Amino acid sequence: MKSVVFHRDAEAELRAAVAYYEQQRRGLGLDFQAGVERAVGRIQEHPQLFPHHDVTLGLRRCIVRRFPYTIFYVELDDSIWIAAVAHHRRRPGYWASRTPE
């Protein structure tokens, strides 16, 4: 199974969303984090299963169950690079210029 590497901004998005949900209701942030971890696990097991967002870049998307977030990622030769953990309704495509570090 390939390792997963988060873009630094994607990591920050994840932490911010966990904190936000935890403020809304105790335990909800942890539920969100677990949902993201499950989605990342599905991506690791079957990276080509999820639909393309941009075929040219090899960018794919995986929706986080129960929460309005999508994980955008690229399968590289030796890893899976997470470009964004993006809310469905906040500034669509704001992360599109990110590249693997």
Protein Blocks (a to p, Z undefined) as FASTA:
>chain_A
ZZddddfklmmmmmmmmmmmmmmpghjlmmmmmmmmmmmmmmmmmmmlpccfblmnopac
dddehiacdddddddfkbccdfbdcdfkgoghklmmpccZZ
